[in-house]
Amino acid sequence: MITGKQRSYLKKMAHGLEPAVYIGKAGITENVIREMNDYLRVHELLKVKIQDGCIIDAKTAANEAAAELNAEFVQAIGKKFSLYRRSDQNLIELPRK
């Protein structure tokens, strides 16, 4: 579980990221989950964009994906959301509590 200070730090980092995964009208499929998992394993912080025509909103998609991937919800704004999951390489040094 990340703290508010750590979440704020991750929000700042995610702000400059381009979306790496896109969710289409089919919603969160196995392939989307697999792609998110692979990205999180390498980069730890992921930004996702929900495309027009998708019936699921960003916050719902983020919570569903976070639960499936054992990741932390960082932020949802409009049609984008960010997730964080620490990897074995520990690439992102989070601030202390």
C-alpha positions as a Markdown table, in Angstrom:
| # | Residue | x | y | z |
|---|---|---|---|---|
| 1 | Met | 0.0 | 0.0 | 0.0 |
| 2 | Ile | 1.4 | 3.4 | -1.0 |
| 3 | Thr | 1.0 | 6.5 | 1.1 |
| 4 | Gly | -0.5 | 9.8 | 0.1 |
| 5 | Lys | 3.0 | 11.3 | -0.3 |
| 6 | Gln | 4.1 | 8.4 | -2.5 |
| 7 | Arg | 0.9 | 8.6 | -4.6 |
| 8 | Ser | 1.5 | 12.4 | -5.1 |
| 9 | Tyr | 5.1 | 11.6 | -6.2 |
| 10 | Leu | 3.8 | 9.0 | -8.7 |
| 11 | Lys | 1.2 | 11.4 | -10.0 |
| 12 | Lys | 4.0 | 13.9 | -10.9 |
| 13 | Met | 6.0 | 11.2 | -12.6 |
| 14 | Ala | 2.9 | 9.9 | -14.6 |
| 15 | His | 2.0 | 13.4 | -15.7 |
| 16 | Gly | 4.9 | 13.4 | -18.3 |
| 17 | Leu | 4.2 | 9.9 | -19.5 |
| 18 | Glu | 2.4 | 9.0 | -22.8 |
| 19 | Pro | -0.2 | 6.2 | -22.6 |
| 20 | Ala | 1.5 | 2.9 | -23.2 |
| 21 | Val | -1.7 | 0.8 | -23.3 |
| 22 | Tyr | -5.0 | 1.6 | -24.9 |
| 23 | Ile | -8.4 | 0.1 | -24.0 |
| 24 | Gly | -10.8 | -0.2 | -26.9 |
| 25 | Lys | -14.5 | -0.9 | -27.1 |
| 26 | Ala | -14.0 | -4.5 | -26.0 |
| 27 | Gly | -12.9 | -3.3 | -22.6 |
| 28 | Ile | -10.4 | -5.0 | -20.4 |
| 29 | Thr | -9.5 | -8.2 | -22.2 |
| 30 | Glu | -6.9 | -10.9 | -21.4 |
| 31 | Asn | -4.6 | -9.3 | -24.0 |
| 32 | Val | -4.9 | -5.9 | -22.4 |
| 33 | Ile | -4.2 | -7.3 | -19.0 |
| 34 | Arg | -1.2 | -9.2 | -20.4 |
| 35 | Glu | 0.2 | -6.0 | -22.0 |
| 36 | Met | -0.3 | -4.0 | -18.8 |
| 37 | Asn | 1.4 | -6.8 | -16.8 |
| 38 | Asp | 4.4 | -6.9 | -19.2 |
| 39 | Tyr | 4.8 | -3.1 | -19.1 |
| 40 | Leu | 4.5 | -2.9 | -15.3 |
| 41 | Arg | 7.2 | -5.6 | -14.9 |
| 42 | Val | 9.6 | -3.5 | -16.9 |
| 43 | His | 8.7 | 0.1 | -16.0 |
| 44 | Glu | 6.7 | 0.0 | -12.7 |
| 45 | Leu | 4.5 | 3.0 | -13.7 |
| 46 | Leu | 1.9 | 2.7 | -16.4 |
| 47 | Lys | -0.4 | 5.2 | -18.1 |
| 48 | Val | -3.5 | 3.9 | -19.9 |
| 49 | Lys | -5.9 | 5.6 | -22.2 |
| 50 | Ile | -9.5 | 4.6 | -22.7 |
| 51 | Gln | -10.5 | 5.1 | -26.3 |
| 52 | Asp | -13.8 | 6.5 | -27.6 |
| 53 | Gly | -16.5 | 3.8 | -27.8 |
| 54 | Cys | -15.4 | 2.0 | -24.7 |
| 55 | Ile | -18.3 | 1.6 | -22.3 |
| 56 | Ile | -16.2 | 1.5 | -19.1 |
| 57 | Asp | -15.0 | 4.7 | -17.4 |
| 58 | Ala | -11.4 | 5.3 | -16.3 |
| 59 | Lys | -11.9 | 4.9 | -12.6 |
| 60 | Thr | -13.8 | 1.6 | -12.9 |
| 61 | Ala | -11.2 | 0.3 | -15.4 |
| 62 | Ala | -8.3 | 1.4 | -13.2 |
| 63 | Asn | -9.7 | -0.4 | -10.1 |
| 64 | Glu | -10.5 | -3.5 | -12.1 |
| 65 | Ala | -7.0 | -3.6 | -13.7 |
| 66 | Ala | -5.3 | -2.8 | -10.4 |
| 67 | Ala | -7.1 | -5.7 | -8.7 |
| 68 | Glu | -6.3 | -8.1 | -11.5 |
| 69 | Leu | -2.6 | -7.0 | -11.7 |
| 70 | Asn | -2.0 | -6.6 | -8.0 |
| 71 | Ala | -1.0 | -3.0 | -8.7 |
| 72 | Glu | -1.7 | 0.3 | -6.9 |
| 73 | Phe | -4.2 | 2.8 | -8.4 |
| 74 | Val | -2.4 | 6.1 | -8.7 |
| 75 | Gln | -4.8 | 8.5 | -10.5 |
| 76 | Ala | -7.6 | 8.7 | -13.0 |
| 77 | Ile | -8.3 | 11.9 | -15.0 |
| 78 | Gly | -10.7 | 12.0 | -17.9 |
| 79 | Lys | -10.1 | 9.0 | -20.1 |
| 80 | Lys | -6.6 | 8.2 | -18.7 |
| 81 | Phe | -5.4 | 6.4 | -15.6 |
| 82 | Ser | -2.1 | 5.4 | -14.0 |
| 83 | Leu | -1.1 | 2.3 | -12.1 |
| 84 | Tyr | 2.0 | 1.4 | -10.1 |
| 85 | Arg | 3.5 | -1.9 | -9.2 |
| 86 | Arg | 7.0 | -2.4 | -7.7 |
| 87 | Ser | 9.2 | -4.7 | -9.8 |
| 88 | Asp | 12.2 | -6.8 | -8.7 |
| 89 | Gln | 14.5 | -4.1 | -10.1 |
| 90 | Asn | 12.9 | -1.5 | -7.9 |
| 91 | Leu | 13.4 | 1.2 | -10.6 |
| 92 | Ile | 11.3 | 4.0 | -8.9 |
| 93 | Glu | 12.6 | 5.2 | -5.6 |
| 94 | Leu | 9.5 | 6.2 | -3.7 |
| 95 | Pro | 9.7 | 8.9 | -0.9 |
| 96 | Arg | 9.7 | 7.7 | 2.7 |
| 97 | Lys | 6.3 | 7.6 | 4.4 |
